[in-house]
Amino acid sequence: MERLGWQKSTYSGDAAECVEIASAGELVHIRESDDPAAVITTTRAELTAWFQAAKAGEFDHPTR
């Protein structure tokens, strides 16, 4: 995993609490920089679908 060339989110500052991403072929790996052992692995297609759904508000819940 360490040889993947992890990239830190540009939104993250110099703080340790940031998201890093790396890809290998069709797989995308996502981790939090302060806990690099915990990695989420998905496909590019699944990640793209998730971002599109989030952007469309599919995960928004009405306020009660």
C-alpha positions as CSV (number, residue, x, y, z in Angstrom):
1,M,0.0,0.0,0.0
2,E,2.8,2.4,0.8
3,R,4.2,2.2,-2.8
4,L,0.9,3.5,-4.3
5,G,1.8,7.2,-4.3
6,W,-0.8,8.5,-1.9
7,Q,-2.1,12.1,-2.6
8,K,-3.3,14.3,0.2
9,S,-6.5,16.3,-0.4
10,T,-5.8,19.9,-1.4
11,Y,-8.6,21.0,1.0
12,S,-6.6,19.6,3.9
13,G,-4.1,21.9,5.4
14,D,-1.0,20.9,7.2
15,A,-3.1,19.2,9.9
16,A,-3.0,15.4,10.3
17,E,-6.8,15.1,9.8
18,C,-6.9,14.7,6.1
19,V,-8.0,12.3,3.4
20,E,-5.5,10.6,1.1
21,I,-6.3,8.8,-2.1
22,A,-4.3,6.4,-4.3
23,S,-5.2,4.4,-7.4
24,A,-4.0,1.2,-8.9
25,G,-5.7,0.2,-12.1
26,E,-9.5,0.3,-11.6
27,L,-9.2,0.3,-7.8
28,V,-9.2,3.4,-5.7
29,H,-7.9,3.4,-2.1
30,I,-9.0,6.0,0.4
31,R,-7.5,6.5,3.9
32,E,-7.3,9.1,6.7
33,S,-3.7,10.3,7.1
34,D,-3.7,9.8,10.9
35,D,-4.8,6.2,10.6
36,P,-3.1,4.9,7.4
37,A,-3.8,1.2,8.3
38,A,-7.6,1.7,7.8
39,V,-8.1,1.8,4.0
40,I,-11.4,1.8,2.0
41,T,-11.0,0.2,-1.4
42,T,-13.6,0.6,-4.2
43,T,-13.7,0.9,-7.9
44,R,-13.5,4.1,-9.9
45,A,-17.1,3.5,-11.2
46,E,-18.4,3.0,-7.6
47,L,-16.7,6.0,-6.3
48,T,-17.9,8.2,-9.2
49,A,-21.5,6.9,-8.6
50,W,-21.2,7.8,-4.9
51,F,-20.0,11.3,-5.7
52,Q,-22.7,11.9,-8.2
53,A,-25.4,10.6,-5.7
54,A,-24.0,12.9,-3.0
55,K,-23.9,15.9,-5.3
56,A,-27.5,15.2,-6.3
57,G,-28.6,15.2,-2.6
58,E,-29.5,11.5,-2.4
59,F,-27.9,11.3,1.0
60,D,-29.6,14.4,2.4
61,H,-32.2,13.8,5.1
62,P,-35.0,16.2,5.9
63,T,-34.8,18.0,9.2
64,R,-37.3,16.7,11.7
